[in-house]
Amino acid sequence: MSSSSDSATPPDAAAWLARGQSLEAQATPEAVAEAVRSYERAIALLRATPSADPALRHNLAVAHMNRGNALQKIASAESVSASVLAYDETIALLRTPPLNENPVVQNTLGAAWMNRGHALHRLGTAESVAGAVESHRAAIAVLQALPLAPAAGVPTEAILNHRLNLAGAWMNLANTLLDSASLAERHVLARDATTQSLALVDADDLVHVHPVAAELSLLARRARCDALGQLIFAVSDPALSQELAAEAGDIVDDGLALVRFWEQHEVPHFRPLGARLYHFGAQLYRINQPHFLAEFLLEHLDPAQSPGANPADPALLATATEAIAAALQPLRAARFVRADDPGTLRQVETLRSLQAAEQRLAEFRQAHLPPTTV
């Protein structure tokens, strides 16, 4: 978030803030380190300015936030730990009157809690992950109080930002819960959190008009699949396991359809998230519903079946090839086939569908991938 200009903020401080933001955008290690020093100069000047102007306190909070973000980009344990303290400074400034009465400031406060949670999660200790959960819950509490639907006097863009930030907070909470070894029900809580996130970005068709909403939806679907994967493994009831697997399959299918939609609109940036969902879906169907595996793999890979599918994606081709090979291995073992055994006949049908898919994959590789050399 960039700083605003006001009479209480020294021009030199504003210049150091702008310099830090410009350096941070360069994204090289040297530039980011210099950005941290620029933010520190701005902070020193802002602290030395005697003023009770809320705008100055807001700019000081922004400087601390920017410093924390840059420290996270340095990515050492020491810098990430230092970023937590920077976010603490931000939060302390933004949560006091009269700043805590301003919706714009509260949106920034929610982002500061999220960033703090992200930093604590990255530290990876049991204590820091627990702190990250609490930080993301604090972000949710702040952001939930902001307007999330059209309201008189509230700009449409502000409402969109509130919804996207809140969706991000729920999604971050889900990911953090999944890494919390201390919570026995972490997969259930994470599943609930992703439900909240998806409800915010999937409503009003945001995912088809706003790329940030689409990205948050895909990230939430990835987290939901991780949570459902843990649940499927944990339950002992076969019927419940199949129910959860069907839910996971729907989450994957809808996510990959969203990736294809943006591919058709020449936005290929979601391919890595799509590859992750595709890999999860391939394993899900191979283990739980192998008779649907070939159909799943080709539906999301073959443009003849689904416009926007990318048969030249090496990650998807590798996933499909590995899944088919693993599924075919037991089916190709020698056995007697009884015409009156439905289970055996289904295995024969599955074998044939996988062999046909294997042939289609070979055609994709020949058409789109460079030949391998020995």
Helices and strands as residue ranges (DSSP letters): H 11-26, H 29-47, H 54-74, H 77-94, G 99-101, H 103-123, H 126-144, H 156-178, H 186-202, G 203-208, H 211-234, H 238-264, H 271-288, G 290-292, H 293-299, H 314-331, H 342-368
